[in-house]
């Protein structure tokens, strides 16, 4: 029979073993966590519209984007986890994932839209005949290009796909991808949830040196709706089933302490209808979607006007869409965001953005001008320093009445808080607080 002293010794030994296992497990967990890449982006805040109501956000009817400083009315986040799962010599396999979250600024327990934005594996140097190239498959953000100050994605084949990139061709790199987007048709055939697959071939030749610190990117996108036999019989030979897009982009680094991108794009028929003509087919091709063409010129970037004291984000966009049924428009947009840095953490930003839309069918043109003043506390200096917390005041005015009689858009889209703007208003004032972060 064991004495209490023997039992105490046994318990002590068990305790030491337990502590050892816990310590070993903790070390293993810490080692595992150190190998995981945690990335993300998020924005959220609170705002009001002067005169009453939630924060309205001002976007011109027909514009491809809106100037975003002090003009975002939602909570949005992208949280990603990735890790190298295999590595031997110069060969490796990397897994990446990302979940997106979206909700309006309503309350704590409101419904949140959750989406799987990325889930793919990338194999580096696994094709022996193509050293330095990466083979990949899955769902991913694929080589996206956007204008930061208005969040306009003008070249974006994002979605499920696969391909090979960074192929060394002597002068620059070649990238080949097959992407897909599938959506719901909005016609009555065969029902309201008719699904259409839209494939895009994405070919890019990048890193072509043309001048000191300057390179070219050449791109070609071919998009085609993959219709079933029944869908093919219904839609016939619609021009909207296919389309082409050509892109020429010059990228300049060391540009007054920053960088600049100049993009020229031409697109035809169905590929134009991919939201902003971003290189993938529209998710809802219909028989009456017209053929047409689009020309676009975009210049954007950031520079230091006074090193470490005053910088400038800027953008200029010209887009001309012409359709067979005269439903297109010319969109001209220009915006600047100078920021003065009082200290390494305190800055004042001023954003001025103007959008002009001239409909092809002869309707009255529309314009919207937005001005925001923001006091900011950020982690360092520079237009891309994050995290940042800002207090802002935004004023916008536009041509004509805000809405039609049924409150559909006439001159503006005010977001989820459109009820804070009266039908016959032609200006608005908002104020609030926002955080913005990426890592």
N, C-alpha and C positions, 0 to 999 in steps of 0.2 A: 504494500500500500504506500502511495506517494505521500510524503509529508507536505504541508503547506509551503515549506521552503523549496522543495523540489518543484512544486507546481509553479511557484513564482519564477524559478529559473527557466522553466519551460515556456512560460508566458513571455519572459524577457527575450528568450531566443526567437520565439515566433514574431515578437515585435520588431526585433532587429532584422529578421528575414523580410518582414513586410516593408520596413523602411527601405531596405536595400532594393526590393523590387520596385517600390515607388520611385526611388531615386533613379534606378535604371530606366524605368518607363518615362520619367521626366526628361532624362538626357536624350532618350530616343525621340520623344516628341519634339524637343527643342531642335534636335538635329534634322528631323523631318520638316519642321516649320521653316528652318533656315534655308531649305532647298526649294521652298514654294514661293513663287512670285505673286504678290498681291498688288493688283493694279485697279484703277478705277477713275471715275469721274462722277461728280454730283453737283447739283444746284438746288437750292430751296430758299424760301423766304416768306415774307408777309408784305402785303401792300394794300392800299386803298385808292379809290378814285375820288378826287375832290368833288364835293356835292353829294357823296354817298355811294355806297356799293363797293364790292370787291375790286381789286386791281384789274383794270382793263389793259390789254396789250395791243399795240397799234401796228397793224400791217395793212398796206394798201391793197385793195381788191385787185387781184391780177398780178401782184408782185410775187416773184419767186421766193422771197425771204423778207425778214424784217430786221432792223438794227436792234441788237439784243441788249445792250447795256440798259439796266433799269426798265426792261421791256420783256421780261420773262415771267409768266404767270403760273408756273407749275413746279412741282417737285419731280426731278428726274435724276436717276442714278444708273451707273453702269459699274458693276463689281466683277472683277476678273481674278481667276486663279490659274496659274500655269506652273509647269515644272519640266525640267529635263529628265526624261524617264530612262534614257539610255545614252551612254557616251563611251566610245572606244576610239582612241586616236582622234582623228578629225571628223569622225562620223558621230551623229547624235540624232535623237528623236525628241521633239519638244511637244508637249500637250498644252493647249490653251483653251480657256473657257471664259464666258462672260454672260452674266444675267443682267437684263435691263429692267428698271422699275419706273413707272410713270403714274402720277396722280395729280389731280387738281388741288389747289390750296383751299380745301374745304374744312376738314377737321382731322382729328387724330386717327379715327377708325374708318376713314373712307375707303372705298374699293380702290385697289391698286392694280394696274395692268402690269403683268410680269411676262417677260419674253426672253427667250434664249437667243442672245445676239451672236455669240461665238461658241464654237465647239469644234476644234480641229486639231490634227496632228501634222507636224512639219518635220520632215526628215532632211537633215543638212548633210551634204556630201555623200549621200547614199547611192547616187548614180555615178558609178565609177567613170563612165565616159564623159561626165560633165562636172569636173571638180569645181567646188564653190557654189554649185546650184542647190536649190532647195525644192524638194518634192512635197506636196501637201494635198490634203483632202479634208472636207468637213464644211463647217459653216463659219464664215469669218468676215471681218471688215477687210475688203480687198483693195489695197493701194489707193485709199480715198484721198481726194483733194477737195478742200472746202475753203470758203472765205470766212475767217474767224469772226469778224465783227458783226456779220449778219447770219452766220451759221448756214451758209448756202453751199450745199454739196453739188458741185458741177461735174464731177467725174467720179463715179462711185458704182461699182458692180457688186456691191456687198450682197451676201446671201450664201446659200449652199453651193458648193462647187469643188473644184480640184484643179491642180495644174502644177507647173514647174516654173520657178522664177530664179532670177539672178544667174542666168546663163551667160557666161563670159563669151562675147562675140568679138573680142579684140578691141573694138571701140564701143564702149558702153555695155549694157546688160539687156538681155532679152527675157521677157516674161510672158508666159502663155497660160491662159485659164479658161475653163468652161464653168459658167455660173448659171444659176436657175432661180427664178422667182415664180411662185404659184399663188394665184389669188382667186377671188370670187367674181364671177361675171355679174353685171348688173342688168342684164336683159331678162326677159321672161322665158328664154329657152336654154336648156330644157326646164330649168327652175332657177330660183333666185340665188342658189348656191352652186351654180355650174362652175367648176374649177378648170382653169386654163394654165398650162405650164408654159413658161416663157424662158427660153434659153438664150444666153449671150456668150459669144466668143469674144474674149478680151485679149488683144495682142498689144504689147507695149515694148518699146525700145527706149531705154532710159540711160542717163549718165553719159550722154554724148557731149564731149567737151567742145565748146565753141568760142569761148573767151575766158580770160582769167576769172576763176571762181564762178563761171557760168556754164550751165549744161542745158541740153535739150532733151525733151521726152516726146516721142512720136507714138500715137496710139490709134488703134482701129478697133471698133466694137461693131459686131454684127449681131442683131437680135432677131429672134423668130419665135412666134407663138406656135407651140406644138399642139395642134388641134386633133381631136378624135375624128373619126369618119363622119359622125353625126354633126359635130361642130363645123367641120369643113363644109358639109353640105349646106348648113345654115348660113354661115358667114360668107361663103363663096370665096372669091379671090380678092379679099380686102387688102388694100395697101397697108392697113394698120397691122397686118400679121407679121410684118418684117420691117427692118430698118437698119441703117448704117450710121455710124458716127465716127468722125475723124477729129483727132485732137493734136495740136502742136503746142507745146508748152516750154517756155524758157524759164529756168530757175536760176536766180542769182543770189549767191551768198556773199558775205562781207559787203553788204550794200548799206553804206552809212551806219555800220554797226549792226545791221539787221539783215533782212532778206526780202526778195521780191519775186513774184511769179506773174508771168504774162501768158495767158492761155487764149488760143484761137480754136474755135470748134465749129464744125458743120455737121448737121444731122438730118436724116430724112425719114419721113413716114412714121411707122409705129414706134420707133425708139425715142422719138420726141416726147411721147406721152408717158414716159417713165418718170412721172412727177416733175422733175426738173431737167429731163433729158440727160440722165446720169449714166447712161450706158446699159440699161436693162429694159426689157419690154414692159409695157404697162400691164399691171396685174388684172385688168379687166378689159381686154380687147373686145370690141363690139362691132357689129356689121356697119354701123354708121359712124365709126371713128374715122375721120378723114385722113387722106394722105397730105403730105406737105413737106416743108423744109424749115430748118432753123439755122441761123447764124448767131454766133456768140463771141464776144471779146471781153475778157476779164483781166483786170490788173489789180493785184493786192499785195500787201506786205506790211512790214514794220521797219521803222528807222529810228535812230537816236538823233534828235535835233540838238540836244546838249547832253554829252555823255553822262549817264547815271543821274541826270536831273529831269530831262524832258524827252519823252519818246512819243511816237506817233504810229498808230495803226490806221490803215487806209484801204479803201476799196473803190473800184469803178467797174460797172457792169453795163454792157450793151447786149441786149438779146432781142432778136427779131424772129418771131414765129409766124409763118404763113401757111394756112391750111386751105384745102379745096373748098370748104364751106364758109370761109372768111371768119372763122372763130379764133384766129390767132391774135397776137398783139405785139407791140414793141414795148419792151421794158428797159428803162434807163435808170440806173441807180448809182449813187455816189455817197460815200460816207467817210468821216474821219473821227479818230478818237485820240486826241492828245492827252497825255497824263504827266502831271508835274509831281516829282517825288520830294517831299519835304524832308523825310528821313528814310532809313532803310525799310520802315514799316508803315509809314503814313504817306498817302498820295491823294491827289485830286484829279479826277478824270472828267472830261467833257466830250460827249459824243453827239455829233450832228450827222443825221442821215436823211437823204431825200430820195424818193421813188416817184417815177413818172411812168404811166401806162397809157398807151395810145392803141385802142382796140382796132383791129383790122376791119371790122364791119361798119365803121363810121360813127359808132357811138362816141359820146363826149369823152375826152381824155380825163384821166384821174391823176392826182398827185397827193403825196403825203410827205410832210416834213416832221421829223422827230428830233427833239433836243433833250439830252439828259445830263444832269450835273450829279456827280457821285463823289462822296468822301469815302476813302478806302483804307483799310488796314490789312496789309498783306505780308507774306513771308518773303521779303526781299523786294528788289526793284525790277522793273521791266513789265511790258504789257502781258506777259505770260506767267508772271510770278503768282504762285498759288500755294496754300489756300489764301482766299481773300474774303473779307467781310466788308460790305459796303452799305452806306445809307444813300438813298438817291431820290431825286425829284425828276420827273419826266413830263415834258409838254409836247403835244403833237397837234398839228392842224392839217386839214385835208380839204379838198375841193368837193363841194356839193354836200348833200345830206349823207349821214352815216349809213342809213339802212333804207330798204324798200318798206312798203307798208306792212309786209309780213315779217319784217325784221331780218330778212335775208340781206346779204351784203350788197350795198350800192357803192360806197366809196372805200369802206374799210372792213377789216375783220378784227374785232376787238377781243377774240378769244372767248373763254368760258364765262368771262365777266362782261359780256356784251350788253347785259341789261343795265349796267352802270352808265351806259351811253344812251342818250335819247335819240330817237329816230332822226330828228332834224339837226342834231349837233354837227358842228364842223370843226370842233377842237375838243381837247381833253387834257386833264392834268392828273397825274398819279404820283404817289410817293410811297416809300417803304424801305425795307431792309432785305438784304440777300447775302447768302454765302455761295461761293463758287470754289470748287476744289478739283484737282486731278493729281494723280500720283502714279 
